Amino acid sequence: MKNLILALSPLVILSLISFSCTPKLHEMDSFEGQLVYRIQSNRIQLGDPDSLDYQIIYAKDSLLRIENFTPLGKQVYIKHLNKNKAYILMEFGDNKYAIQTIPDEHPNAEGYFYQPTKKKKLIAGFQAEEMQVFVPDADSSMLMYFYTAIPQKYTEALPNAPGLPVKYTIYSNDEFFWYELESIRFEQFHIDLFGIPSDFEKISMEKFVELFNQQND
């Protein structure tokens, strides 16, 4: 037993040294770069980066671009955080639309509670804070992880979160979805990435629904 402990000790020490040498994020008011999340559920299995189980977020201070892959194709969501304006960019048939939408507001935002556990976990190369989170939609609590140095505003996943969620759970339409940050890049992007391309037509959500219904009649 003593020999086993002696044999394991160097591994434990190396592990502790490695974790303590992990680069830490410095407190920031804004973030510019790319976030890639992997998504899993009971229906979604791991696949290619262009499949349903990935979400890519681009951020430039107060500008946001979120790319999701849906059964209808690639869907892009752009938002101006300060102006609280948002559009969904979608190609529908031979047409391209910028659908004006209202940024998400969670109806049970006040029901979320975050309790730090004082534990950390290495996620996407940086230390993340572990927290016990009560999710009112699921009427349960679960462990989630956050980069507390990066503002929560770059994702609408969890309301009033104490930082950017990097490993978390969403309960929607009676189903659990598990998100985990796979990579983070600090990079400057051209402002055009967050705008509406000139060949996209701006329409309201009501108008798009009308067009969609006509197409499927």
N, C-alpha and C positions, 0 to 999 in steps of 0.2 A: 504493500500500500504506500509505504514511504517512497519507494522508488518511482511509483506511478505519479505521486505528487511532484517529485523532483523533475520527472520527465515533462510534466505538463506546465510547470512553472515558467520556463522560458517562453512557451507559446502564449500563456496568459499575459506575461510581461510585454511581449511583442505586440499583442493585440491592444493592450492599454496604450502603449506608445503610439501605435498607428492611429488610434482613435483620437488621442490628444493632439496629434500633429495634423489632423484633418483641417483644411482651411475653413475658417468661420466667416459667415456673412456679416458685414458691417451694417449697422442701422442705416436705412435709406428712406427718403421721402418719396422717391419715384424709382421705377425700374425700366430699363430699356434692354430688350433682348427677346429670346425665344424660349418657350416652355413646351415640352412635349409630354403629354400624359397618356398612359396606357389605361384602357377601360376594360373592365370585365363584368360580366353578369352571368346568370344561369343560362342565358341565351347566346351571349357573345363570347366567342373563343378567340384565342390569340391568333393573329394573322399578320399580314403585311402592313407597313406603315400607312398605306393608302386604304386601309380597311376600316370597318365600323368601330374597331376597338382602339382607335387613336384620336386624340384631340391635340391640335397645335395652336398655341397662343403666341401672338406677337404683340409686344408692348413698346410704346414710345411715350414715356411720361404720362400724358393724359389721354393718349390714343390707344385703342385696343382693336385687335383683329383676331377672331377665333375661327379656326377651320375645323369643320366636322365632316365626316363622311357618312352619308345617309343612303338608304335604298334608292332615293331619287337622284343621287349623285353628290358631288362636293357642295357643301353649303358654307358660305362665309358670312360671319357676323361682324360688323364693324361698329364701334361705339366711341363717341367723344365723352369721356368721363366728366369733364367740367360742365359741358352743355347738356349732358344727360340725353343725348340724341343717339339713335341706333338705327341701322339698316341691315337687312338680310339680303345678300347678293346671291341670286339664284338664276340658273339658266333653265328655261322652261320651253321645251320644243326648240324652235329656231330663235326664240326671243331671250333677251337678258334683262332681268328686272332687279332694281334696288327697292326692296320692299320696306317702307318705313314702319318701324315697330316701336313699341314702348319698352325700355329696359326692364328686365325682370325685377319684380318686387315680391319677396317671399311673404305669403300671407301669415306664416307662423314665425316670423323673424324673432319676435321677443321670447319665443319658447326655447331657443337654443341656449345652452349653457356650456361653458368651457372651463374645465378644471385641470390645471397642470399637474402632472404626476412626478415632475422633476427628473424624468428619464429622457434620454435622447436616442436617436437612431440615425444612422447614416443613410441618406436618401439622395440619389443623383449627385454624389460627391460632397455634400454638405450636411452638417448636423441639423437635424430637425427636432423640435420639441414635441414630446408626447403629451397628449391631453385626453382626458375622458370627456366625451362630448355627448350631451343629451339631445337626441333628434326627436322633436315633437311629432313629426309625421309618422315615424315608426314606433313612437312611444317607447323608446329604449335608449340606452347609452352605449357607446362603443369607443374604442381607442382610435385616435386619429393623430396625424403629425403635421406640424406647421413650421415654415420658416418665419419666425416672428420678426425678423429684420426687414422683410419685404411686406409692403402694405397689402391688405386683403383685397383692395379694390380691383386687382387684376383678374379676379375670377368672381362670378356671381354664385358660386356653388353653395357656400355656407354663409348665411347672414351674420354680421357682427363678429366675424372670426378674428382672433388675436394675431393675425398674420396670414401669409399665403398658405393655403392648405396644399400639402404635397403628397399625402396619403390619406384618403378620406372616403367616406361612404355617403351615397345619396339614396334616398328612398323615394321612388317616383312610380306612380301607376302600379302600386302593389308589388314593386320589384326593387331589389337592391342592386346598385351599381357601385363598383369599387374602382376608384381612380388612384393611380400612383404616378408621381413624376418620374419620368425615365431620363430626361436630360434637361439641363438649363444652360443657356448660352447668353453671355453678356455681349450684346452686339448692337451697333447703330444701324437702323433701317431708314430708307428713304421715306419721306412723308407720303409719297404717292401710294405706298402699300396700304395705307389706312384710309384712302379716299374711294370715291365711287368712280369706276372707269367711265370714260366718255361714251362708250357704246352700251351702257346700261340705262334703262328707262326707270325713272323714279315713279313709283305708284304706291298707293295705300294698301294696307293689308286687306281691307274689304274688297278693293278692286282685284287684288290677286286671287282671293278666294272665289270671286265671281268668275274670273277667267279660268281657274282650275276646274270649277264645276261645269262650265260650258264645254271644256275640253273632254270631260269624262261623261257627259250626257249621251 
